[in-house]
């Protein structure tokens, strides 16, 4: 069994940054702290609902006059 320096029992600090232009400066500042083993940057994924709202705003929608017309289109 191999051991890793980043074990599950290692404490983690999560920092949320609103201004992404400061990301590199904040990463460099954290690297200077004693005891920091690694730094990972994770960008949040957009939810399906967020993506759907973007589609609506961009006009990527389809309108049908009736449910029958919808099913005719979908089942083709």
Phi and psi in radians as a Rosetta constraint file:
Dihedral C 1 N 2 CA 2 C 2 CIRCULARHARMONIC -1.581 0.35
Dihedral N 2 CA 2 C 2 N 3 CIRCULARHARMONIC 2.670 0.35
Dihedral C 2 N 3 CA 3 C 3 CIRCULARHARMONIC -1.875 0.35
Dihedral N 3 CA 3 C 3 N 4 CIRCULARHARMONIC 2.670 0.35
Dihedral C 3 N 4 CA 4 C 4 CIRCULARHARMONIC -2.187 0.35
Dihedral N 4 CA 4 C 4 N 5 CIRCULARHARMONIC 2.542 0.35
Dihedral C 4 N 5 CA 5 C 5 CIRCULARHARMONIC -1.265 0.35
Dihedral N 5 CA 5 C 5 N 6 CIRCULARHARMONIC -0.310 0.35
Dihedral C 5 N 6 CA 6 C 6 CIRCULARHARMONIC -1.926 0.35
Dihedral N 6 CA 6 C 6 N 7 CIRCULARHARMONIC 1.298 0.35
Dihedral C 6 N 7 CA 7 C 7 CIRCULARHARMONIC -1.422 0.35
Dihedral N 7 CA 7 C 7 N 8 CIRCULARHARMONIC 2.920 0.35
Dihedral C 7 N 8 CA 8 C 8 CIRCULARHARMONIC -1.093 0.35
Dihedral N 8 CA 8 C 8 N 9 CIRCULARHARMONIC -0.542 0.35
Dihedral C 8 N 9 CA 9 C 9 CIRCULARHARMONIC -1.367 0.35
Dihedral N 9 CA 9 C 9 N 10 CIRCULARHARMONIC -0.104 0.35
Dihedral C 9 N 10 CA 10 C 10 CIRCULARHARMONIC -1.204 0.35
Dihedral N 10 CA 10 C 10 N 11 CIRCULARHARMONIC 2.305 0.35
Dihedral C 10 N 11 CA 11 C 11 CIRCULARHARMONIC -1.168 0.35
Dihedral N 11 CA 11 C 11 N 12 CIRCULARHARMONIC 2.614 0.35
Dihedral C 11 N 12 CA 12 C 12 CIRCULARHARMONIC -2.159 0.35
Dihedral N 12 CA 12 C 12 N 13 CIRCULARHARMONIC 2.514 0.35
Dihedral C 12 N 13 CA 13 C 13 CIRCULARHARMONIC -2.051 0.35
Dihedral N 13 CA 13 C 13 N 14 CIRCULARHARMONIC 2.153 0.35
Dihedral C 13 N 14 CA 14 C 14 CIRCULARHARMONIC -1.876 0.35
Dihedral N 14 CA 14 C 14 N 15 CIRCULARHARMONIC 2.180 0.35
Dihedral C 14 N 15 CA 15 C 15 CIRCULARHARMONIC -2.057 0.35
Dihedral N 15 CA 15 C 15 N 16 CIRCULARHARMONIC 2.190 0.35
Dihedral C 15 N 16 CA 16 C 16 CIRCULARHARMONIC -1.740 0.35
Dihedral N 16 CA 16 C 16 N 17 CIRCULARHARMONIC 2.255 0.35
Dihedral C 16 N 17 CA 17 C 17 CIRCULARHARMONIC -2.054 0.35
Dihedral N 17 CA 17 C 17 N 18 CIRCULARHARMONIC 2.197 0.35
Dihedral C 17 N 18 CA 18 C 18 CIRCULARHARMONIC -1.472 0.35
Dihedral N 18 CA 18 C 18 N 19 CIRCULARHARMONIC -0.627 0.35
Dihedral C 18 N 19 CA 19 C 19 CIRCULARHARMONIC -1.746 0.35
Dihedral N 19 CA 19 C 19 N 20 CIRCULARHARMONIC 1.733 0.35
Dihedral C 19 N 20 CA 20 C 20 CIRCULARHARMONIC -1.198 0.35
Dihedral N 20 CA 20 C 20 N 21 CIRCULARHARMONIC -0.260 0.35
Dihedral C 20 N 21 CA 21 C 21 CIRCULARHARMONIC -1.204 0.35
Dihedral N 21 CA 21 C 21 N 22 CIRCULARHARMONIC -0.350 0.35
Dihedral C 21 N 22 CA 22 C 22 CIRCULARHARMONIC -1.588 0.35
Dihedral N 22 CA 22 C 22 N 23 CIRCULARHARMONIC -0.001 0.35
Dihedral C 22 N 23 CA 23 C 23 CIRCULARHARMONIC -0.978 0.35
Dihedral N 23 CA 23 C 23 N 24 CIRCULARHARMONIC -0.868 0.35
Dihedral C 23 N 24 CA 24 C 24 CIRCULARHARMONIC -1.130 0.35
Dihedral N 24 CA 24 C 24 N 25 CIRCULARHARMONIC -0.683 0.35
Dihedral C 24 N 25 CA 25 C 25 CIRCULARHARMONIC -1.142 0.35
Dihedral N 25 CA 25 C 25 N 26 CIRCULARHARMONIC -0.707 0.35
Dihedral C 25 N 26 CA 26 C 26 CIRCULARHARMONIC -1.188 0.35
Dihedral N 26 CA 26 C 26 N 27 CIRCULARHARMONIC -0.719 0.35
Dihedral C 26 N 27 CA 27 C 27 CIRCULARHARMONIC -1.037 0.35
Dihedral N 27 CA 27 C 27 N 28 CIRCULARHARMONIC -0.779 0.35
Dihedral C 27 N 28 CA 28 C 28 CIRCULARHARMONIC -1.120 0.35
Dihedral N 28 CA 28 C 28 N 29 CIRCULARHARMONIC -0.673 0.35
Dihedral C 28 N 29 CA 29 C 29 CIRCULARHARMONIC -1.148 0.35
Dihedral N 29 CA 29 C 29 N 30 CIRCULARHARMONIC -0.717 0.35
Dihedral C 29 N 30 CA 30 C 30 CIRCULARHARMONIC -1.177 0.35
Dihedral N 30 CA 30 C 30 N 31 CIRCULARHARMONIC -0.643 0.35
Dihedral C 30 N 31 CA 31 C 31 CIRCULARHARMONIC -1.053 0.35
Dihedral N 31 CA 31 C 31 N 32 CIRCULARHARMONIC -0.507 0.35
Dihedral C 31 N 32 CA 32 C 32 CIRCULARHARMONIC -1.314 0.35
Dihedral N 32 CA 32 C 32 N 33 CIRCULARHARMONIC -0.263 0.35
Dihedral C 32 N 33 CA 33 C 33 CIRCULARHARMONIC -1.274 0.35
Dihedral N 33 CA 33 C 33 N 34 CIRCULARHARMONIC 2.403 0.35
Dihedral C 33 N 34 CA 34 C 34 CIRCULARHARMONIC -1.207 0.35
Dihedral N 34 CA 34 C 34 N 35 CIRCULARHARMONIC 2.363 0.35
Dihedral C 34 N 35 CA 35 C 35 CIRCULARHARMONIC 1.656 0.35
Dihedral N 35 CA 35 C 35 N 36 CIRCULARHARMONIC -0.060 0.35
Dihedral C 35 N 36 CA 36 C 36 CIRCULARHARMONIC -1.363 0.35
Dihedral N 36 CA 36 C 36 N 37 CIRCULARHARMONIC 2.088 0.35
Dihedral C 36 N 37 CA 37 C 37 CIRCULARHARMONIC -1.496 0.35
Dihedral N 37 CA 37 C 37 N 38 CIRCULARHARMONIC -0.711 0.35
Dihedral C 37 N 38 CA 38 C 38 CIRCULARHARMONIC -2.797 0.35
Dihedral N 38 CA 38 C 38 N 39 CIRCULARHARMONIC 2.807 0.35
Dihedral C 38 N 39 CA 39 C 39 CIRCULARHARMONIC -2.252 0.35
Dihedral N 39 CA 39 C 39 N 40 CIRCULARHARMONIC 2.266 0.35
Dihedral C 39 N 40 CA 40 C 40 CIRCULARHARMONIC -2.170 0.35
Dihedral N 40 CA 40 C 40 N 41 CIRCULARHARMONIC 2.408 0.35
Dihedral C 40 N 41 CA 41 C 41 CIRCULARHARMONIC -1.889 0.35
Dihedral N 41 CA 41 C 41 N 42 CIRCULARHARMONIC 2.156 0.35
Dihedral C 41 N 42 CA 42 C 42 CIRCULARHARMONIC -2.124 0.35
Dihedral N 42 CA 42 C 42 N 43 CIRCULARHARMONIC 2.108 0.35
Dihedral C 42 N 43 CA 43 C 43 CIRCULARHARMONIC -1.626 0.35
Dihedral N 43 CA 43 C 43 N 44 CIRCULARHARMONIC 2.349 0.35
Dihedral C 43 N 44 CA 44 C 44 CIRCULARHARMONIC -1.165 0.35
Dihedral N 44 CA 44 C 44 N 45 CIRCULARHARMONIC 2.497 0.35
Dihedral C 44 N 45 CA 45 C 45 CIRCULARHARMONIC -1.444 0.35
Dihedral N 45 CA 45 C 45 N 46 CIRCULARHARMONIC 2.510 0.35
Dihedral C 45 N 46 CA 46 C 46 CIRCULARHARMONIC -1.322 0.35
Dihedral N 46 CA 46 C 46 N 47 CIRCULARHARMONIC 2.443 0.35
Dihedral C 46 N 47 CA 47 C 47 CIRCULARHARMONIC -1.317 0.35
Dihedral N 47 CA 47 C 47 N 48 CIRCULARHARMONIC 2.872 0.35
Dihedral C 47 N 48 CA 48 C 48 CIRCULARHARMONIC -1.052 0.35
Dihedral N 48 CA 48 C 48 N 49 CIRCULARHARMONIC -0.613 0.35
Dihedral C 48 N 49 CA 49 C 49 CIRCULARHARMONIC -1.171 0.35
Dihedral N 49 CA 49 C 49 N 50 CIRCULARHARMONIC -0.711 0.35
Dihedral C 49 N 50 CA 50 C 50 CIRCULARHARMONIC -1.070 0.35
Dihedral N 50 CA 50 C 50 N 51 CIRCULARHARMONIC -0.747 0.35
Dihedral C 50 N 51 CA 51 C 51 CIRCULARHARMONIC -1.113 0.35
Dihedral N 51 CA 51 C 51 N 52 CIRCULARHARMONIC -0.682 0.35
Dihedral C 51 N 52 CA 52 C 52 CIRCULARHARMONIC -1.131 0.35
Dihedral N 52 CA 52 C 52 N 53 CIRCULARHARMONIC -0.712 0.35
Dihedral C 52 N 53 CA 53 C 53 CIRCULARHARMONIC -1.092 0.35
Dihedral N 53 CA 53 C 53 N 54 CIRCULARHARMONIC -0.683 0.35
Dihedral C 53 N 54 CA 54 C 54 CIRCULARHARMONIC -1.121 0.35
Dihedral N 54 CA 54 C 54 N 55 CIRCULARHARMONIC -0.681 0.35
Dihedral C 54 N 55 CA 55 C 55 CIRCULARHARMONIC -1.061 0.35
Dihedral N 55 CA 55 C 55 N 56 CIRCULARHARMONIC -0.769 0.35
Dihedral C 55 N 56 CA 56 C 56 CIRCULARHARMONIC -1.106 0.35
Dihedral N 56 CA 56 C 56 N 57 CIRCULARHARMONIC -0.803 0.35
Dihedral C 56 N 57 CA 57 C 57 CIRCULARHARMONIC -1.088 0.35
Dihedral N 57 CA 57 C 57 N 58 CIRCULARHARMONIC -0.593 0.35
Dihedral C 57 N 58 CA 58 C 58 CIRCULARHARMONIC -1.480 0.35
Dihedral N 58 CA 58 C 58 N 59 CIRCULARHARMONIC -0.076 0.35
Dihedral C 58 N 59 CA 59 C 59 CIRCULARHARMONIC 1.447 0.35
Dihedral N 59 CA 59 C 59 N 60 CIRCULARHARMONIC 0.258 0.35
Dihedral C 59 N 60 CA 60 C 60 CIRCULARHARMONIC -1.523 0.35
Dihedral N 60 CA 60 C 60 N 61 CIRCULARHARMONIC 1.196 0.35
Dihedral C 60 N 61 CA 61 C 61 CIRCULARHARMONIC -2.302 0.35
Dihedral N 61 CA 61 C 61 N 62 CIRCULARHARMONIC 2.783 0.35
Dihedral C 61 N 62 CA 62 C 62 CIRCULARHARMONIC -2.174 0.35
Dihedral N 62 CA 62 C 62 N 63 CIRCULARHARMONIC 2.348 0.35
Dihedral C 62 N 63 CA 63 C 63 CIRCULARHARMONIC -2.020 0.35
Dihedral N 63 CA 63 C 63 N 64 CIRCULARHARMONIC 2.462 0.35
Dihedral C 63 N 64 CA 64 C 64 CIRCULARHARMONIC -2.129 0.35
Dihedral N 64 CA 64 C 64 N 65 CIRCULARHARMONIC 2.684 0.35
Dihedral C 64 N 65 CA 65 C 65 CIRCULARHARMONIC -1.445 0.35
Dihedral N 65 CA 65 C 65 N 66 CIRCULARHARMONIC -0.348 0.35
Dihedral C 65 N 66 CA 66 C 66 CIRCULARHARMONIC -2.736 0.35
Dihedral N 66 CA 66 C 66 N 67 CIRCULARHARMONIC 2.903 0.35
Dihedral C 66 N 67 CA 67 C 67 CIRCULARHARMONIC -1.151 0.35
Dihedral N 67 CA 67 C 67 N 68 CIRCULARHARMONIC -0.643 0.35
Dihedral C 67 N 68 CA 68 C 68 CIRCULARHARMONIC -1.054 0.35
Dihedral N 68 CA 68 C 68 N 69 CIRCULARHARMONIC -0.725 0.35
Dihedral C 68 N 69 CA 69 C 69 CIRCULARHARMONIC -1.131 0.35
Dihedral N 69 CA 69 C 69 N 70 CIRCULARHARMONIC -0.683 0.35
Dihedral C 69 N 70 CA 70 C 70 CIRCULARHARMONIC -1.040 0.35
Dihedral N 70 CA 70 C 70 N 71 CIRCULARHARMONIC -0.889 0.35
Dihedral C 70 N 71 CA 71 C 71 CIRCULARHARMONIC -1.130 0.35
Dihedral N 71 CA 71 C 71 N 72 CIRCULARHARMONIC -0.639 0.35
Dihedral C 71 N 72 CA 72 C 72 CIRCULARHARMONIC -1.052 0.35
Dihedral N 72 CA 72 C 72 N 73 CIRCULARHARMONIC -0.722 0.35
Dihedral C 72 N 73 CA 73 C 73 CIRCULARHARMONIC -1.223 0.35
Dihedral N 73 CA 73 C 73 N 74 CIRCULARHARMONIC -0.783 0.35
Dihedral C 73 N 74 CA 74 C 74 CIRCULARHARMONIC -1.211 0.35
Dihedral N 74 CA 74 C 74 N 75 CIRCULARHARMONIC -0.653 0.35
Dihedral C 74 N 75 CA 75 C 75 CIRCULARHARMONIC -1.502 0.35
Dihedral N 75 CA 75 C 75 N 76 CIRCULARHARMONIC 0.005 0.35
